[in-house]
Structure formats: C-alpha cells, structure tokens
Amino acid sequence: MKYIQTVLILAIIVAISSCRKDFSAVASSGNLEFSKDTVFLDTIFTNIGSSTYNLKVYNRSSNAISIPQIRLENGITSNYRLNVDGISGKVFQDIEILANDSLFVFVETTIDFSALPDPLYLDKILFDTGDNQQDVDLVTLVQDATFIFPERDPITMEIDQLTLNGQPTTIRGRYLEDSELTFTKEKPYVIYGYAAVPPNKTMTIEAGARIHFHDNSGLIVDELGTLKVNGTLSEKVTFEGDRLEPFFDKVSGQWGTIWMRAGSKDNELNHAIIKNGVIGVLVDSLGTAGVPTLKIENSEIYNQSSFGILGREAQIEGNNVVIGDAGQVSLAATVGGSYKFTHSTFANYWNNSLRSLPAVLVNNFFVFENEQGQEITDTRNLIAANFTNCIINGSNNIEFVIDRVDGGGLFNYFIENCLIEFDDFNNNFANNNELNFSNTSHYLNNIINGNPDFIGRFDEDFRIGDQSDAINKAKATIFSIDLLGINRSGSPDIGAYQHIIPE
C-alpha cells in the first residue's frame, strides 16, 4: 500500500511539473505605455504630506519584460517618494512585467517651501536607460503657510490639552498669543488642534484670509472672547480643511467646528465661506441685552457632516446667509434662545447618508441623564425664532419643524414671506399646533411646497432660476443688497439671492 501511495505522489509531482512553463523576461525595448504622461500631485502646503497618487505602467507585448532601472531623475535628493511593485524607494533595478500585464507606481511627496527656489516643484520618473529611456513628469505646487500647532509637554511629549473655565478638557490645542490674534491674507493659515481666543481678547480675520484646519481641529472663542471675520464681497474669508487636492473639495467632516462658547460676545461673520467640517458654527448661550452672540451676514456654509449652524440657547442674527447640505440639520435653533434670519436660504440636499431631520429645526428643550440615570427633559425660553424672506427647502418632504415641550416659558416665533418645503402626506405633524401655517399669529404670506428652482441644488448653487416661486414674493426690508451685491430694493425675491432676468 505504501508503495502505491509513493507512486501516486510521484506521478502527481511529475504531472504538475510537466504543466509548468518557464517565464524568461526579455529586456525592455522602450515601448512601455503609461496611464498618464504627467502626474499632477496638485497643491500641497509646505511640510504636509500629499495624498498618494498612482501611475499604471503597461507591457503591451507578448513577452515578459524586465525594466533594467526605474528611478527619480533627481535621485535620492528628490522630494518625491515611490512605491514600485510593493517596494518603497527612489531607485529600482530589474523590475519585471509579465506579457500583456501592468504594474502600479505610487507617488507621494512632502516638500519644504523654504528650500525651494520656485513654488512649482518638478521631477521625472525615468524608466530604463540610454536610447530606451522613457519618462513621466511629476508636478506639485507648494504653498507657504503660517502654521499654528498645540504645545507639547517637554517631559512627557504629550500634546497640550485646553483648560476652559478652569476645567481640564480632552481638547487638544492652545490659546492664541496676542501676536497671533490677527489673520491676514498674506498667506494661508493651517491650524492643528483647536486654536482658542482667550477671554477678553478679540481675534480679527481680515478680508481674503484663508484658514485651513487639520483633522480634529477648529477654532474656539472662549468666554468674554470675540471673533470678527471681516470678509468682503470681492475678498471672502474661507474656512476649510487642509487637504487642497480636488478629491477633497466636497468631502465633509475634514475638521471640527468654529465654537463660540457660552459667554463669548459680539461675534461677527461677514462674507465668510465655511465648508467641509463637522459643525460649521456652534454657538452657545444668549448674548448681552440687545447684542447677538453671533451676527452672520453675506456668508455661506456648505457640506457639514452634522450641522451647518447649531445654536444652543443662543442669540443669532443672520442676513443674506446660505446654509447648504448637512448630515443632520442645516440650522438647528435648539434649547430656546433668540434667532432672527432675514433673506436667507436653507437648502439641504445631503445624499451621503440617510437624513431624518429637517433643514431647519427649532426647539426649546434638551434631554440629559441625571446622577440616578433618569432621563430628564429641561426647557428654556424661546425668546424669538423669526424668519423673514427665507427659503427652507431640501430633499425631504418635511424641511421645517418647530418642536415644543411645554414648560411654562416663552415660546415666540414668527415666519413671514418664506418659501417652505412641508409635505406632511402621512399626517405625522397633524397634532403639532406649532406647524399650523394658517395661524396668522405665527405665519404670514408664506408659500408652502413652492418651487425654489435652484440653479444647481447638488452643486451648492442656490441662486434661483426663472421658474422660482420666490420671485417678487419677499417683503421689503432694510437688506436691499443680496449676497452677490445685487440690488433688491425694487421687487425683492425670497432667499439670499435676487433673481437676475437674462438679457
């Protein structure tokens, strides 16, 4: 029996061996093909690593080939890094590609702007040598920037964490020095961790400034602190992530938030663009009498993974504001407070995940657990929730909700000359008295389920088209100039944009 088993095993080995073919590679003859002739690594900030880009190299011949050498033209001094066939380096020898097959070359870079004679950094990947040599260009534009980093403990090397109101937190960051409280347009700012405006200090961001946040980073305005963003129509101030590659242009959740803490005061955002964070602006607490915690005008907030603006018992005044897509709510006016928006557009067409909440949510309560683990609902005064000449629209049937919990406090709101998406075909809100649009004590001259006719609702272009029901339906106010500087004093339209009649 053992003899038979041995014979069978030998027979199998022979059979397998007879099926093998020896692949002998011939030298490359300079006929490689490439998926692109130039790899553009897009724009990066100095000393921040790029994304990984790929190049595909094709062998179209019927023979396996061996490329004698693949290398960067600038050699080991190059700022580019390669990975060829799973191996990292800058010079590679005898790289084989099977017949009618291909291989990937991955490219990354990190560049120090100060070491460059020119912000455009160039190199080449060279394939083979001599007459057979072929090349692919590498191009990167490098921007200089002002970097703001949290401090590190000199002994433990742990990144410092902020202490707010005398209490330690887990938030990594630091307070800004006096010399750092003015941001200009001279060059971009890149913030790691949370940069905080100290109490009794004012941070000023000048027109044209560009602020970029790393992952889990943002800006905090502490108690008694103030933020003034002074953008203009021609030179807006932008807040976004620190990845400049086009792929990241509409990726939400790249950074945290601009947080105006309880007790911060007289904050202003003028001609600002805030995009691709988790919460565009988080505002806590009522301001001083007659002065909003936040006044936001002529500004745009797009593509936040949670909220465009989240107010918690806050006092916010907004004029000519656009708040676009958000994973939860574009504008959440919660826990009471005072909110007043005029000629603003709230348009939520979020499509990255299921969104159950409306574009605009107003309520007067918050829920928490006490020490005994009991769920407690606490109410606050809704001093005002007033919307005038606003578009409230999106991809859901219900895009406007007022959610009241009886608690005996104030609950004041008034919505007039607004275009609101509210198709309650399931009668889910039939018993909600706060959504009775025929009640003239709270609603006046509104258009329910009208057509806003946005020019590009999925491209964050919320100007209104020729078929919009918002045209000429607004109430005259002191805000006679729209978000784009167009005069609306004659026949104003609802929303942040005045319709332009084509010539």
FENCORPE-V914485 format. One record per residue. N is the residue number from 0. SS is DSSP state (h for helix, s for strand, l for the rest). OMEGA is omega in whole degrees, -180 to 180 (none if undefined). NEAR is the number of other C-alpha atoms within 10 Angstrom. Layout:
n: [N & N]
ss: [SS & SS]
omega: [OMEGA & OMEGA]
near: [NEAR & NEAR]
//
This chain:
n: [0 & 1 & 2 & 3 & 4 & 5 & 6 & 7 & 8 & 9 & 10 & 11 & 12 & 13 & 14 & 15 & 16 & 17 & 18 & 19 & 20 & 21 & 22 & 23 & 24 & 25 & 26 & 27 & 28 & 29 & 30 & 31 & 32 & 33 & 34 & 35 & 36 & 37 & 38 & 39 & 40 & 41 & 42 & 43 & 44 & 45 & 46 & 47 & 48 & 49 & 50 & 51 & 52 & 53 & 54 & 55 & 56 & 57 & 58 & 59 & 60 & 61 & 62 & 63 & 64 & 65 & 66 & 67 & 68 & 69 & 70 & 71 & 72 & 73 & 74 & 75 & 76 & 77 & 78 & 79 & 80 & 81 & 82 & 83 & 84 & 85 & 86 & 87 & 88 & 89 & 90 & 91 & 92 & 93 & 94 & 95 & 96 & 97 & 98 & 99 & 100 & 101 & 102 & 103 & 104 & 105 & 106 & 107 & 108 & 109 & 110 & 111 & 112 & 113 & 114 & 115 & 116 & 117 & 118 & 119 & 120 & 121 & 122 & 123 & 124 & 125 & 126 & 127 & 128 & 129 & 130 & 131 & 132 & 133 & 134 & 135 & 136 & 137 & 138 & 139 & 140 & 141 & 142 & 143 & 144 & 145 & 146 & 147 & 148 & 149 & 150 & 151 & 152 & 153 & 154 & 155 & 156 & 157 & 158 & 159 & 160 & 161 & 162 & 163 & 164 & 165 & 166 & 167 & 168 & 169 & 170 & 171 & 172 & 173 & 174 & 175 & 176 & 177 & 178 & 179 & 180 & 181 & 182 & 183 & 184 & 185 & 186 & 187 & 188 & 189 & 190 & 191 & 192 & 193 & 194 & 195 & 196 & 197 & 198 & 199 & 200 & 201 & 202 & 203 & 204 & 205 & 206 & 207 & 208 & 209 & 210 & 211 & 212 & 213 & 214 & 215 & 216 & 217 & 218 & 219 & 220 & 221 & 222 & 223 & 224 & 225 & 226 & 227 & 228 & 229 & 230 & 231 & 232 & 233 & 234 & 235 & 236 & 237 & 238 & 239 & 240 & 241 & 242 & 243 & 244 & 245 & 246 & 247 & 248 & 249 & 250 & 251 & 252 & 253 & 254 & 255 & 256 & 257 & 258 & 259 & 260 & 261 & 262 & 263 & 264 & 265 & 266 & 267 & 268 & 269 & 270 & 271 & 272 & 273 & 274 & 275 & 276 & 277 & 278 & 279 & 280 & 281 & 282 & 283 & 284 & 285 & 286 & 287 & 288 & 289 & 290 & 291 & 292 & 293 & 294 & 295 & 296 & 297 & 298 & 299 & 300 & 301 & 302 & 303 & 304 & 305 & 306 & 307 & 308 & 309 & 310 & 311 & 312 & 313 & 314 & 315 & 316 & 317 & 318 & 319 & 320 & 321 & 322 & 323 & 324 & 325 & 326 & 327 & 328 & 329 & 330 & 331 & 332 & 333 & 334 & 335 & 336 & 337 & 338 & 339 & 340 & 341 & 342 & 343 & 344 & 345 & 346 & 347 & 348 & 349 & 350 & 351 & 352 & 353 & 354 & 355 & 356 & 357 & 358 & 359 & 360 & 361 & 362 & 363 & 364 & 365 & 366 & 367 & 368 & 369 & 370 & 371 & 372 & 373 & 374 & 375 & 376 & 377 & 378 & 379 & 380 & 381 & 382 & 383 & 384 & 385 & 386 & 387 & 388 & 389 & 390 & 391 & 392 & 393 & 394 & 395 & 396 & 397 & 398 & 399 & 400 & 401 & 402 & 403 & 404 & 405 & 406 & 407 & 408 & 409 & 410 & 411 & 412 & 413 & 414 & 415 & 416 & 417 & 418 & 419 & 420 & 421 & 422 & 423 & 424 & 425 & 426 & 427 & 428 & 429 & 430 & 431 & 432 & 433 & 434 & 435 & 436 & 437 & 438 & 439 & 440 & 441 & 442 & 443 & 444 & 445 & 446 & 447 & 448 & 449 & 450 & 451 & 452 & 453 & 454 & 455 & 456 & 457 & 458 & 459 & 460 & 461 & 462 & 463 & 464 & 465 & 466 & 467 & 468 & 469 & 470 & 471 & 472 & 473 & 474 & 475 & 476 & 477 & 478 & 479 & 480 & 481 & 482 & 483 & 484 & 485 & 486 & 487 & 488 & 489 & 490 & 491 & 492 & 493 & 494 & 495 & 496 & 497 & 498 & 499 & 500 & 501 & 502]
ss: [l & h & h & h & h & h & h & h & h & h & h & h & h & h & h & h & h & h & h & l & l & l & l & l & l & s & s & l & l & l & l & l & s & s & l & l & l & s & s & s & s & s & s & s & s & l & l & l & l & l & l & l & s & s & s & s & s & s & s & l & l & l & l & l & s & s & s & s & s & s & s & s & l & l & h & h & h & l & l & s & s & s & s & s & l & l & s & s & s & l & s & s & s & s & s & s & s & l & l & l & s & s & s & s & s & s & s & s & s & l & l & l & h & h & h & l & l & l & l & s & s & s & s & s & s & s & s & l & l & h & h & h & l & s & s & s & s & s & s & s & s & s & s & l & s & s & s & s & l & l & l & s & l & l & l & l & l & l & s & l & s & s & s & s & l & l & s & s & s & s & s & s & s & s & s & l & l & h & h & h & l & s & s & l & l & l & l & s & s & s & s & l & l & s & s & s & s & l & l & l & l & s & s & s & s & s & l & l & l & s & s & s & s & l & l & l & l & s & s & s & s & l & l & l & l & s & s & s & s & s & l & l & l & l & l & l & s & s & s & s & s & l & l & l & l & h & h & h & l & l & l & l & l & l & s & s & s & s & s & s & l & l & l & l & l & l & s & s & s & s & l & s & s & s & s & l & s & s & s & s & s & s & s & s & l & l & l & l & l & l & l & l & l & s & s & s & s & s & s & s & s & s & l & s & l & l & s & s & s & s & s & s & s & s & s & s & s & s & s & s & s & s & s & l & l & s & l & l & s & s & s & s & s & s & s & s & s & s & s & s & s & s & l & l & s & s & s & s & l & l & l & l & l & l & l & l & l & l & l & s & s & s & s & l & s & s & s & s & s & l & l & l & l & l & s & s & s & s & s & l & l & s & s & s & s & s & s & s & l & l & s & s & s & s & l & l & l & s & l & s & s & s & s & l & l & l & l & l & l & l & s & l & l & s & s & s & l & l & s & s & l & s & l & l & l & l & l & l & l & l & l & l & h & h & h & l & l & l & l & l & l & l & s & s & l & l & s & s & l & l & l & l & l & s & s & s & h & h & h & l & s & s & s & s & l & l & l & l & l & l & l & l & l & l & l & l & l & l & l & l & s & l & l & l & l & l & s & l & l & l & l & l & l & l & l & l & l & l & l & l & l & l & l]
omega: [179 & 180 & -180 & 179 & -180 & 179 & -180 & 180 & 179 & -180 & 179 & 180 & 180 & -179 & 180 & -179 & -177 & -180 & -177 & 174 & 178 & 178 & 177 & -177 & 174 & -179 & 177 & -179 & 178 & -179 & 176 & 172 & -175 & 179 & 176 & 180 & 177 & 174 & 177 & 179 & 176 & -175 & 175 & 172 & 178 & 176 & 173 & -177 & 179 & 166 & 176 & 179 & -177 & 175 & 179 & -179 & -173 & 167 & -177 & -176 & -180 & 178 & 169 & -177 & 175 & 177 & -174 & -177 & 168 & -177 & 172 & -177 & 179 & 174 & -175 & 178 & -178 & 176 & 176 & 175 & -179 & 168 & -176 & 178 & 176 & -178 & 179 & 178 & 178 & 176 & -176 & -177 & 170 & 179 & -176 & 173 & -180 & 179 & 179 & -179 & -177 & 172 & 179 & 168 & 180 & -173 & 174 & 175 & 168 & -171 & 174 & -177 & -176 & -179 & -176 & 172 & -177 & -179 & 177 & -178 & -174 & 172 & 177 & 166 & -179 & 179 & 180 & -178 & 175 & -177 & -178 & -174 & 174 & -178 & 174 & -178 & 173 & -175 & 176 & 173 & -176 & 178 & 170 & -178 & 170 & -177 & 176 & -177 & 169 & 179 & 174 & 174 & -175 & -178 & -177 & -177 & 175 & 179 & -178 & 177 & -175 & 169 & -177 & -177 & 178 & -178 & 177 & 178 & 175 & -178 & 178 & -180 & -180 & 173 & 176 & 173 & 179 & -178 & -178 & -173 & 174 & 176 & -180 & 179 & -174 & 174 & -176 & 174 & 178 & -174 & 174 & -175 & -179 & 173 & -173 & 174 & -175 & 175 & 178 & 176 & 178 & 174 & -180 & 177 & -173 & -179 & 177 & -180 & 180 & -177 & -178 & -178 & 173 & 178 & 180 & 180 & 179 & -177 & 179 & 172 & -172 & -180 & -178 & 174 & -177 & 175 & 176 & 177 & -170 & 175 & 176 & 180 & -177 & -179 & -179 & 174 & -177 & 174 & -179 & 179 & -176 & 174 & -174 & -179 & -178 & -179 & -176 & -173 & -180 & 176 & -178 & 174 & -178 & 180 & -172 & -173 & 164 & -172 & 176 & -170 & 177 & -180 & 172 & -169 & 169 & 178 & -179 & 172 & 180 & 179 & 178 & 171 & -177 & -175 & 169 & 176 & 174 & 172 & -178 & 178 & 176 & -174 & 179 & 168 & 176 & 176 & 175 & -175 & 176 & -179 & -179 & 169 & 179 & 168 & -177 & -177 & 174 & -174 & -176 & 178 & -174 & 162 & 175 & -175 & 178 & -176 & 170 & 170 & 174 & 176 & 179 & -174 & -174 & 172 & -175 & 173 & -178 & 179 & -176 & -179 & 172 & 173 & -176 & -171 & 174 & -176 & 177 & -175 & 176 & 175 & 176 & 179 & -166 & 175 & -178 & -178 & -179 & -175 & -179 & -180 & 180 & 179 & 179 & -179 & 176 & -172 & -174 & 178 & 179 & -180 & 179 & 179 & 179 & 177 & -178 & -177 & -176 & 176 & 179 & 179 & 177 & 173 & -175 & -174 & 168 & -176 & 179 & 176 & 177 & -176 & 179 & 180 & 179 & 178 & -177 & 174 & -179 & -179 & 176 & 178 & 167 & -177 & 178 & 167 & -172 & 179 & -180 & 177 & -178 & 170 & 177 & -169 & 178 & -175 & 177 & 177 & -179 & -179 & 178 & -179 & 168 & -174 & -175 & 169 & -178 & 179 & 176 & -179 & 178 & 174 & -173 & 175 & 178 & -177 & -178 & 179 & 178 & 174 & -169 & 173 & -179 & -179 & -176 & -175 & 177 & -179 & 178 & -177 & -177 & -178 & 178 & -176 & -179 & 179 & 175 & -173 & 177 & 180 & -175 & 173 & -178 & -175 & 180 & 173 & 179 & 176 & -178 & 179 & 174 & -178 & 178 & -180 & 177 & -178 & 180 & -173 & 179 & 178 & 178 & 176 & -173 & 166 & -176 & -178 & -175 & -175 & -176 & 175 & -180 & -174 & 177 & -176 & -178 & 175 & 179 & 178 & 178 & -178 & -171 & 178 & -177 & -176 & -178 & 179 & -179 & -179 & 178 & -173 & -178 & 179 & -173 & 176 & 176 & 177 & -177 & -176 & 172 & 179 & 178 & 179 & -179 & 179 & none]
near: [6 & 7 & 8 & 9 & 10 & 11 & 12 & 12 & 12 & 12 & 12 & 12 & 11 & 11 & 11 & 10 & 10 & 9 & 7 & 8 & 7 & 5 & 11 & 12 & 15 & 13 & 15 & 25 & 13 & 15 & 13 & 20 & 14 & 18 & 13 & 13 & 12 & 15 & 18 & 15 & 21 & 17 & 18 & 23 & 24 & 21 & 16 & 14 & 13 & 22 & 17 & 13 & 15 & 17 & 18 & 13 & 18 & 19 & 22 & 16 & 14 & 10 & 18 & 19 & 24 & 20 & 23 & 15 & 16 & 22 & 21 & 25 & 18 & 15 & 14 & 13 & 9 & 16 & 17 & 25 & 17 & 24 & 18 & 19 & 15 & 11 & 11 & 14 & 14 & 21 & 18 & 19 & 12 & 14 & 17 & 20 & 22 & 19 & 16 & 13 & 15 & 18 & 18 & 16 & 18 & 18 & 21 & 16 & 19 & 18 & 23 & 15 & 20 & 12 & 9 & 11 & 8 & 11 & 18 & 13 & 18 & 17 & 18 & 20 & 24 & 18 & 24 & 24 & 15 & 8 & 8 & 13 & 17 & 18 & 19 & 18 & 16 & 18 & 18 & 21 & 18 & 23 & 18 & 17 & 18 & 15 & 14 & 18 & 18 & 18 & 16 & 13 & 10 & 8 & 6 & 7 & 9 & 11 & 17 & 18 & 19 & 21 & 15 & 15 & 10 & 7 & 7 & 10 & 12 & 9 & 16 & 20 & 26 & 23 & 21 & 19 & 12 & 12 & 7 & 13 & 18 & 13 & 21 & 17 & 15 & 12 & 15 & 21 & 22 & 22 & 25 & 23 & 27 & 28 & 25 & 24 & 27 & 23 & 17 & 12 & 19 & 20 & 21 & 17 & 22 & 20 & 22 & 23 & 22 & 23 & 25 & 22 & 27 & 18 & 17 & 19 & 24 & 28 & 23 & 24 & 27 & 24 & 19 & 17 & 23 & 25 & 24 & 18 & 22 & 19 & 22 & 16 & 16 & 11 & 15 & 21 & 26 & 22 & 24 & 26 & 28 & 22 & 23 & 16 & 14 & 10 & 10 & 13 & 14 & 14 & 17 & 23 & 22 & 23 & 28 & 26 & 29 & 24 & 21 & 28 & 21 & 20 & 19 & 29 & 26 & 18 & 23 & 22 & 20 & 24 & 26 & 28 & 20 & 24 & 30 & 27 & 32 & 23 & 31 & 33 & 23 & 20 & 25 & 24 & 23 & 23 & 22 & 13 & 8 & 7 & 15 & 23 & 29 & 28 & 19 & 22 & 21 & 26 & 26 & 25 & 27 & 25 & 29 & 33 & 27 & 20 & 28 & 36 & 24 & 22 & 28 & 25 & 27 & 27 & 29 & 27 & 20 & 22 & 25 & 26 & 28 & 30 & 30 & 31 & 31 & 32 & 26 & 24 & 30 & 37 & 25 & 22 & 27 & 24 & 24 & 30 & 28 & 27 & 24 & 19 & 22 & 26 & 32 & 29 & 28 & 28 & 32 & 31 & 22 & 23 & 12 & 12 & 9 & 9 & 18 & 12 & 17 & 28 & 33 & 26 & 19 & 23 & 24 & 26 & 21 & 16 & 11 & 11 & 10 & 9 & 7 & 6 & 8 & 9 & 11 & 11 & 12 & 14 & 20 & 22 & 19 & 25 & 18 & 17 & 22 & 18 & 22 & 25 & 30 & 29 & 29 & 29 & 28 & 25 & 17 & 18 & 14 & 23 & 24 & 22 & 19 & 18 & 16 & 18 & 15 & 13 & 14 & 9 & 14 & 16 & 20 & 16 & 20 & 15 & 23 & 20 & 23 & 30 & 28 & 24 & 25 & 21 & 13 & 11 & 10 & 7 & 9 & 9 & 14 & 12 & 9 & 13 & 12 & 17 & 17 & 13 & 16 & 11 & 11 & 12 & 11 & 16 & 20 & 16 & 17 & 21 & 19 & 14 & 16 & 17 & 18 & 27 & 16 & 19 & 15 & 12 & 19 & 15 & 11 & 20 & 13 & 23 & 22 & 25 & 20 & 15 & 11 & 18 & 18 & 28 & 20 & 15 & 19 & 23 & 17 & 15 & 13 & 7 & 15 & 16 & 18 & 23 & 24 & 15 & 13 & 13 & 15 & 19 & 15 & 9 & 15 & 25 & 27 & 28 & 34 & 28 & 27 & 27 & 22 & 12 & 7 & 6 & 3]
//
